[in-house]
Amino acid sequence: MRNNYDRSLCLIYLRPSENRSEFEIMSTIKWLIQEMVKAFSSPLSFLGSVLDALRGWRYSRKRVRILLGLLPVLLLAVVYAGYGFSLFERVDSRVQKYGFKSEAVCPSANLEEAAYSKLDFLKQNIGAEASKPLEISPIQMRYVKILNERILATEPDDNSAKYRLALSEAISGNVDECMTIMTDVASGKNGPFPAANSWIAAKMIDDFQKSNDNTMLPEIATQLKVASTWPGVRPQMLAFYARILASSGMVGDAITVAKDAVKRSRFYHLDLLQYYNAAGNADGVRTSGYEVEKIYGARINTALETKIDRLAVAEARFLMGKPDSAIEVLREGLAKESTTNKTELSRALSEYKLRQFDKSIQRLDDGTFIADVSYLDDAVDADPNNPKVSETVARMLPMKIRPSRKVIAILKQQIETGVTSGDAHRILAEGYYASGNTAEAIKSWESAISKSAIDASSRNNLALVLAREKPPQLERAFELIAEADRLSPNSAEVLDSYGQILAIANKPAEAIVKLEAAVRLDPNKKTTRKVLEQCYRQLNMIDLADAQAAAIKSIEDAGLPPKSTTTPD
Amino acid sequence: MSDAALSTASAAAPAENRTIGYSLQGTAALLLAISVLVGWGFWMNWFSKTDSLVCSICLALGFVIALSRGMMTEPMYRRTLVPAIFLGIAFLVLFYSVVSGRPKISCIAAGFSVAGWLAYVLRSESAFQALSLGVAFMVPSIVDACEQRGGFEFIESCALNLTSGLAEANSQFHIQRDGAIEFGHGVADRFSSVGRWDSILPFVGISFFCIYVFRRNLIPSVLIIVSAFLVWMAIRATAWVAFSWYAERNEVWPEWGMGMQLFLFALGAVMIVLLDQFFAALFEPIPAEFINEDLPLAATVWNGMVSLPSLCFKIPQRSFDRDNEE
C-alpha cells in the first residue's frame, strides 16, 4: 500500500493521520520539491488550487459556530476599542492628556495661589491689605492628586506633575511631604524648575521670620537666586532677596532684583529708592522718589490711606533732599486724630532728626567736631524712647560734642529703663575706653553683652580689658573670649585677643596656637606678631621669634594696614 | 503500516515487550508518587487558595474527559522510546528539585511522569497529546513561577491601566457621601489577579478545560489562553464602569455579593468557551475533498500549519475498506 501511494504518504506526514508510523524525510522533501516546481511552472494553476483551498475552507466552516464566536469578539472589541484603547495608548500622550485635564480642573496658578497664601510671610502685602487664603475645593484637590499620581506612575521624572502634587500636599497641610517632593524637583536632576526653588525659598523665609536664624540666609539666597528667574516669583520674595544682597554689600545686584520686584508690584519702588540711595545714584533716587510719592501719596488723606503711606512719602522726600517736607508729612499725620500709627510716625520723625544731626557733624581743622545739637533735642522731643538716640549720643562721646542737658537726662532715663540697645552700650563702652574711663567702659560692655546674645565684639573687648586689669580677672576673661570665639569663629580679632589673654595667663604654648591662627587670617597685624614674638622668646624659639621681628619691621617699613581692628590696643 | 497492522503486531508482541511496558508504567507511578511527596507542601499550599482550587477543578474535569475519550485498551501500543524520554526528563527534574531544595519544581517532574505514562498507555494518540495532558500537573508550578517573577502584577497593572482608561473615557465616576467624595466603585479591585476565586486563574483553568475537552491544536490553544487574560481584564474594566455608572445615577454603591461574583465569573466562562469555538472554527484543517489532487501544496501547508505541532491527533476510525483488504 505504501509503495502504491508514495505521494499520499507524504501528505500523511504533513497532514496528521493515524496511518503514520515512521518519518520518511527524504521522500517528503522530494515530494515538496516536486510540488514547488509545479507551483512555479504553472502559477495560474497554483492560484486555482489556492482558490479551491479557500473555497474548501469556507464551505467546511460551520457558520453558527463562527457567528456565536464573533459575539464575544465584538464585545471585547467594544471594550478595548470603544473606550479608547487606553491599554495600548502611548505613554507620552497619556501624560499629556492627564496633564491637560489636571490643568483644566485646577490651574497651576490657583494651586500656587492657595499654597503660597498659607505662608504668613506672604500675607504681609506691602502697600495693600493682607491677602485672604485661596481655598481649593476638596473635589478639585482629589482630582489633581489622582491625575498627577497617574502621570508619575508612568513618568516618574515629570517635574511639573511632581510640582503640582507637592503644591496639593502643601495645601492639604502635609508640609514635610511637600518639601520632600519640592527639594527633589528643585535639585534640578530632571532639569531646572525654578518654581520649586521659589516655593522652598518662600517656606524658608517664612521659617526665618519665625526663628530669626541668620544661618538660614545663605541657603535662602541660593534658592532665591534660582527662583528669581521664574516669572511667577512673588515680589515679596524678590524684595527679601534684594535686602539680603544689599546687606551683603551687593547694592548693584539688589537694585536689579528690586527693579524686577517693581515690575510685579509698583509698591516696591520704596525698596528701590533705598537701594538707589545706598548706591549714591541721584537719578535713580529722583525717579523712584517721584514714583513713591505718586503711588503712596495718592492715598494720603483719603479713605484708602494705609499705615505705610506717610512713612513711604516721608522717606522719599527725605532721600530726595527735602527733609522739611518729609517732616511736614509726618507732623500732619501726627496732628490728625484718625491716625492709628502715631508711634511709628513719631519714631520716623525722631530718626529723620537724628539723620539731620549726623549730617550736621563737621570736623574742624584742629581735629575737633561741631554739630547742630538742636536736631538731637528735636529727635528726643519727637520720640524719647528711640534707642537710636542713645547710640548717637554714644558715638558723640569720642568726638567730644556735648549734648544738651535734656538729651543727657533722656539718655540716663533710657539706660535706667533699659530702652537703650546693645549697640548703644557697645559704642558707649568703646567711647569710655577711648576716653580712659575703663570702669564705665566695663559697665557698658557688660550691659551690651546682657542685651545681645550674639555680640562677639563686646565679649572680645571686655575679655581683653578684664585680662589686662590689675589684678587680671582671668576666669571671666576666658569665659568671655570662649563665647566670642564660638559666636565669631575664625575671626582674627578674637583669636588675637584669645592669644593675648593666654599669654597674660602665662600659657605661651597655647597662646602661640591662637596667635599663629590670627596671623594666618590677618598677616599685617603688628600687635599679634609682637605678642607672638614674645611667646616664642619665652619658649626659647629664637629663630621663630627673630622671623616675627623681621616680619614686624617689614610691615612697618611698608606701612601695611591691618584688615580691621575693633580690639583695644 | 496501517493501524490494523499495528494492532495485530501488538497482539502478537513477545513477553519481553510486556515486561518493558510494566516496568515503564511502574517507573512512571514511582516517579509520580515521589514527585507528589517531594512537593507535598507546595501542593497543599496550592490547594489552600480558592482560585487555585477552582482552576484545578477545571483542569481535572478537562483531564478526565480527555482521558475518557482516549483509547487505553489492550493490546498496548508498542511505543517505548518517547515514554522513556519523558520519564528520563521527569527523573532529572525530580533530582534537580530534591538537590536544589525547590519542591515547586517537582510539579514539573510530576507532569513529565504523567506524560510518560500516558504516552505509553494512550493508544494511537500522539506523544504531544500525552505531554499536553501532563501540562495539567505543571500548571501550579508555572503559575507560581509567574507570580514570583511579577507576571501577575504586570497583568494587574495592565488591567488597572485599562480600568483607569475606561474611567477616563466615562469621566471620573464619584458619589458624595457625608460631605466627602468617593471615586469609583472599586469593583475592578475586587477582581484580583491572584488569591480570589474570581481571579484570573480559574479563567486559565477554563481555557485548559476547552483545550482538553475539545482537543485543540497549538494555535487555538495559545489563542484561547491569551484570550483568558483579555476577557478577564475586559470583564473587570466593564464591571468597574457599569457599577460606577449605576452608583452615580442612584447615588449609592451596589452591594457586592456572591451572586454578582458568580454572574461575572459565568459571563467570563461563557465568553471564553465561545471564543474557543470561534478560534477552533477558524483554524480547522481543510477537508480532503477540497484539496486539488494535482496541486495540493497550498491546502497541505495550511493543514500542516493548523495542526502543528500535532498536540492532538484525531481519534482513529476503523476503515472498513482496509478491513476488507486485509
Interface residues (C-beta under 8 A of the other chain):
Chain A: M1 R2 L11 L14 R15 P16 S17 E18 N19 S21 E35 M36 K38 A39 S42 S45 F46 G48 S49 V50 D52 A53 R55 G56 W57 Y59 S60 R61 K62 R65 I66 L68 G69 L70 L71 P72 V73 L75 L76 V79 Y80 Y83 G84 F85 S86 L87 E89 K97 P138 I139 R142 Y143 I146 R150
Chain B: M1 S2 D3 L6 S124 S126 C158 N161 L162 S164 G165 L166 E168 A169 N170 Q172 H174 A180 I181 F183 S227 L230 V231 M233 A234 A237 T238 V241 V270 M271 I272 L274 L275 D276 Q277 F278 F279 A280 A281 L282 E284 P285 I286 P287 E289 F290 I291 N292 D294 L295 P296 L297 A298 A299 T300 V301 W302 N303 G304 S307 S310 F313 K314 P316 Q317 E325
